[in-house]
Amino acid sequence: MRRSSKQLPTDPNQLAAEIVRRSTEEPALEPDKPVPSPISQYLAKIGRQGGLKGGKARANKLSAKRRAEIATKAARTRWKK
């Protein structure tokens, strides 16, 4: 049973009624997870591969001067706080 942020009643009769109501209510059924299509699985796989090599490829493409500018800007933003 899930916890509720709602307080239980202090009146004994209302408390008993609430306990009975909670104990007899039907549990919520969890919906089945949909199975992703093979196309979605394939696209997720190639997207993951691109993400793994994307940062390295971008760093290799940038000049050393541009990488230093980006790093300096990031450091200033980080230390501005």
C-alpha positions as CSV (number, residue, x, y, z in Angstrom):
1,M,0.0,0.0,0.0
2,R,1.3,3.4,-0.8
3,R,1.9,6.1,1.7
4,S,-0.3,9.1,1.7
5,S,0.6,12.6,2.8
6,K,-3.0,13.0,3.9
7,Q,-3.4,12.7,7.7
8,L,-5.7,10.0,9.1
9,P,-8.8,11.2,11.0
10,T,-8.6,11.4,14.8
11,D,-12.2,10.3,15.4
12,P,-12.1,6.5,16.1
13,N,-15.2,5.8,13.9
14,Q,-13.8,7.7,10.9
15,L,-10.4,6.1,11.4
16,A,-11.9,2.6,11.4
17,A,-13.9,3.5,8.3
18,E,-10.8,4.8,6.5
19,I,-8.8,1.7,7.5
20,V,-11.5,-0.6,6.1
21,R,-11.8,1.5,2.9
22,R,-8.0,1.4,2.3
23,S,-7.8,-2.4,3.1
24,T,-10.6,-3.3,0.7
25,E,-9.8,-1.1,-2.3
26,E,-8.5,-2.8,-5.4
27,P,-4.8,-2.4,-6.1
28,A,-4.0,-0.4,-9.2
29,L,-2.9,-2.5,-12.1
30,E,0.4,-1.5,-13.6
31,P,0.1,-1.2,-17.4
32,D,2.4,-3.4,-19.4
33,K,5.4,-1.8,-20.9
34,P,5.1,-1.5,-24.7
35,V,7.7,-3.5,-26.6
36,P,9.8,-1.1,-28.8
37,S,9.7,-1.9,-32.4
38,P,12.8,-3.3,-34.1
39,I,13.3,0.0,-35.9
40,S,13.2,2.0,-32.6
41,Q,15.8,-0.4,-31.1
42,Y,18.0,0.0,-34.2
43,L,17.8,3.8,-34.1
44,A,18.6,3.8,-30.4
45,K,21.6,1.6,-31.0
46,I,23.1,3.8,-33.7
47,G,22.3,7.0,-31.8
48,R,24.1,5.6,-28.8
49,Q,27.2,4.8,-31.0
50,G,27.2,8.4,-32.4
51,G,27.0,9.8,-28.9
52,L,29.9,7.8,-27.7
53,K,32.2,9.0,-30.5
54,G,30.7,12.5,-31.0
55,G,32.7,14.4,-28.3
56,K,36.0,13.0,-29.4
57,A,35.3,13.7,-33.1
58,R,34.3,17.3,-32.3
59,A,37.5,17.8,-30.1
60,N,39.7,16.5,-33.0
61,K,37.9,18.9,-35.4
62,L,38.4,22.0,-33.3
63,S,41.7,23.9,-33.3
64,A,43.7,24.1,-30.1
65,K,43.0,27.9,-29.9
66,R,39.2,27.3,-30.2
67,R,39.3,24.5,-27.6
68,A,41.1,26.9,-25.2
69,E,38.5,29.6,-25.7
70,I,35.7,27.1,-24.9
71,A,37.5,25.9,-21.8
72,T,38.2,29.5,-20.6
73,K,34.5,30.4,-21.1
74,A,33.4,27.3,-19.2
75,A,35.8,28.0,-16.3
76,R,34.6,31.6,-16.0
77,T,31.0,30.5,-16.0
78,R,31.8,27.8,-13.4
79,W,33.6,30.2,-11.1
80,K,31.2,33.1,-11.5
81,K,28.8,31.6,-9.0
